Amino acid sequence: MMQKILSPRLLPWTLLLLDLCLTVAIVLTTRCTLSFVSALFFCVNILEADTEIDWKAYMQEVEGFLGGEHDYVKLRGDTGPLVYCCR
């Protein structure tokens, strides 16, 4: 003998509620995903540009040190004098 799980009158409302819940879940998931990807893209682009400049200047200062210049005041790069002075 089979039992009735839902009455025929409640079935349309249950399906409507289920559809609404799924729609909200899809919309929120999509928005969260797009927000996360946008933030990630934004941060990577900004950090990559700043890091590239710092890396080039650092390597220029390292070349000066390895070239024999041990006076930190005289070490320079494209961005200017060495800013990590150890005095």
Stockholm file with secondary structure:
# STOCKHOLM 1.0

chainA/1-87         MMQKILSPRLLPWTLLLLDLCLTVAIVLTTRCTLSFVSALFFCVNILEADTEIDWKAYMQEVEGFLGGEHDYVKLRGDTGPLVYCCR
#=GR chainA/1-87 SS CCCCSSCTTTHHHHHHHHHHHHHHHHHHHHHHHHHHHHHHHHHHHHHHHHHHHHHHHHHHHHHHHHTTCCCGGGCEETTEECSSCCC
#=GC SS_cons        CCCCSSCTTTHHHHHHHHHHHHHHHHHHHHHHHHHHHHHHHHHHHHHHHHHHHHHHHHHHHHHHHHTTCCCGGGCEETTEECSSCCC
//
